[in-house]
Amino acid sequence: MSLEARNLSLYRSGRALIDSISLSLNPGEVLVILGSNGAGKSTLLRCLSSELKPDAGEISLNGVALERWSAADCAKRRAILPQQSPLSFPFTALEVAAMGRIPYGGPGPGDIQIALDALAAAQVEHLAERRYTTLSGGERQRVHMARILAQLWTPLPGNEPRYLLLDEPTASLDLAHQHSTLALARRWTDRNIGVLAVLHDLNLAAQYGDRIALMKDGRLLAVDCPQSVLEPAGIEHAFGLPVRVIPHPELDCPLVVPRRAAEAATPACATRAL
């Protein structure tokens, strides 16, 4: 069972934002989507999250067509962290996290405890009584991370697979919280949960991704392990940036290093410089 897209396409003004994409998110893995701005990463995630309806292709959740799931049953199996979560009412952080329990009929007393546990997992339990509107951007993002954790906190019968979809979850976070957030997402794969994360940082993708899907102009260029996908020619094709890829000095993953301007210069440019 998986969250699977088959031959997915979405068009706007005659242009394919995503073009014939087939991709599956499996339970127990972190799948990272990489690509330059406008590559179609977030559009693909918004299709998988039911926010956008594709013009062609189909999406299935654990073997059942996505549109056949009720909203509540789908919410127990799939949780989404968007790039931005507008919220202007003065809820406390605990109340925001407890919103994740709505598919279960909450928030009751047991749901409040789950929301507190989710805040602790996201390292924001100290913000529980703070008004959401007074929090920084990074703190708000971590509170919403707690909300979606609370949403998937309760295992399903038979440990049926579930899925976390994260759209640029590290964008507003400092370095330490970028790593703690992705490490938390990786730990949740032990719960038979598949994690899909849209990222911009290639080295974060290399460290935390089991597989990487590399996109350009709405199409998939490659889907494989970081060592296979993060190679110089593919990265330069997708991002327009020459890089070196070397073994990470501390971890078993590649390290992507942008090449210096002098190294990336063409021979003609180098000759003129001399």
N, C-alpha and C positions, 0 to 999 in steps of 0.2 A: 504494500500500500504506500501511496505517496501523494503529494500535491503535484499534479502533472499538467503541463500545457502542451497541446499538440497542434502544430501548424498555426500558431497564433499570429494574427495580423490586425493592425489598427491603423486606419488612415485618417488624416485631417487635411483638408484642402488639396486632395490629390496626392499627398505625400505619405509614404509609409513611415509611421513612427516606430512601429515594430513590424517586422517582415518575416512571416513564415517561421516563427520560433517554436521549437520543441525543446522542452526542458522539464526535468523532474527534480523535486526537492524530496529527499528521502529522510525518514526519521533517523535520528542519531548522527546527523552530519551538519556541518556549517558550510553552506554554499554561498560564496561571495560573488556579487555581480560588480564588475569593473567596466569602466569606459569613460571616455571624455564627456564633457558637457554636451547634452543633446543626443547622446548615443541611444537613448531609449530605456535606460535602466529603471528609472522611477515609473515610466509608463508601463513597463512590464509588471512591476510590482503592483501598480494600481489595478491592473487587470486581474492579477492573482488575488487581490484583496476585494474584488467585486466593485471597486469604485468606478472602473471603466468597463464597458462591455465591448469586447473585441468585435471587429467586423467579420472575421473569419477564424476558424479553428475552434477548439473546445478546451475546457479546463475541468479536471476531475479532482475530487478530494476523497482520498481513500477509496477509489474505485467507483465513486458516484458522481455524476455530473454536478458541477458546482451549483447550478440553478435549482437543483432538486432538494438541496438542503434548506431547512427552515433557518431563519436568522439566528434563533437561539442555539440550535444544534450546531450550526456552522461556527458560532462564536465560541463554543466549547472546544472546538478543534483547531481554530485558526485565530491568532491575535495579531494585530497590526500596529506598529509604531510608525506613524507618518513623519515626514520631515518637520512639519509644524502641527501643533495641536492647539488651535485657538480656544481660549477659555478665559472669559472676562468676569465671571462671577466669583465672589470672594470665598470659594470653598477652601477648606483646609487641605493640606497635602494628603492627610488620611482619607478625607472624603473623596478626593480624586482617585486615590488608589482603590478605594472600595467600589468605585464605579465598575471595576473589572468583574465584580461579582454579580452584576445585574442579570447575566444569562442564567444564573442559578436561583433567581428569585430574591436575592439579597438586596441590601446588606442587612443581615441579621447578626446576632452576637458572634457566631462562628465565622461569618464573613469578615467582620471587623478584625478578628484575630489574624485571619489570612492576609488582610490588607496590611496589618502591622508587620507581619512576617515578610511580606513582599517589599515593603519599604526598607526593612533591615537588609534584605538580600541586595537591594539596589543602593545600599549605603546612604540612605536618606531618612532613617528612622528618627533622627534628631529634628527633622522638619515636620513631623507628623501634625503638630498643632499650628504650624505657620500657615498664613493665608497664601494660597497659590499665587495670587497676583503680586505678592511682595518678593517672590523668588527670582533668582537670576535665570538666564536662559538655560545654563547647564543644569541647575537644580530642577527646573521644570521638566527638562528632558528625562532626568533620572526618576522623577516622580511618575511620569508617564510610563517609564520602563517598569516601575513597580505596579502600575495599573494593569499592564498586559501580562505581567507575571501572575498577578492575582487572578486574572481571567483564565489562565491555564493551570492554576495551582492544583486543582482537583483532578486526579487521574480518571480516565474513562474506563468503563467496564472492559475487561480483557486487555487493559493497557493499550487501547487503540491509539495509533500515532496521532500526534498533534503538531502544529507548526507555528513558528514565530516569524513574522515578516517585519524586517527592520529597515526603514528607509533613511540612510545616512544617520545612524544612531550616535555617531561620534562627532558630528559636525560642530556642536556647540560646547564640547567638553574639552577640558585641559588634558594634558598628556597622561597623567595618572588615571583619570576617569575614563579616557578612551580605552585603555588596557583593561581596567576593572570591568567596564561594561561588556567588552567582547569576551573576557574571561568568564564572566557570569553567563553570557549566552552559550558559550561552549559547555559549561557545566550542565546547563539545562538539556543538552543533547542526551545526557544519561537518563533522562526521563522519557525516552522514546519520542523526543521532540526533534523535528527538523528546523533548522534556523537558516533563513535566507536574509543576507545583509547586503544592502547597497552601500558601497564604500568608495572613497576617492583615493585613499592612501594605499598604495600597492604593497607596502611593507606590512601594514596591519593585515591586509588580505593574506599575505604570505604566511604570517605567523598564526592566524586563527582559522583560516579556511581549509577545509578538507578538499574542496573543489572550488575552482574559480571559473566563472562564465565571463568571457571577455566579449564586449559588444562594441560595435561601431555602426553608425547610421542605421540603427534599428535592427541589425542582424547579429547573430552570434558568430564570432570568429573562432572561438575555441571554448571547450568545456572539459576540464581535466584537473589533475592535481596541480598545486602551485609550481612545482618544479617543471612541469610540462608547459604550462600556459605562460609563465613569467619568463620569457626568453626575449633577448634584445630586439629581434626583427619584429615579433608580434607586438611588443610594447610600442616600438616606434611607429608601426603602422596604425595602431589604435589611438595613440596620443600625440603623434608628431614630435616625439622627443627622443633623441638618442640616449641610450642608457648602457650602463654596465650591469651585469647580473653576476654576483659572486656569492659563494657560500656564506651564510650568516656566521659570524665568529662565535656565537653563543648557542644558537638554536639550529635545529635540523630543518632549515627552510632557506629559500633564496633571499638575498638582499639586493634590492634594486637601487642603483646609484646613478643619478643623472650625470652625463658626461660633461666635463668642462667645455666651455665654448671653444677653446683652442683644439681640444681633441675632436670636437664635432665638426670643425670647419672643413670645408672641401679643400682639395689640393690647390685649386686656383686661388681660394681665399688665403690659404697659407702662404702661397707664393707672393701674393700682393703684400701680405703683412711683412714679409722679409724685404 
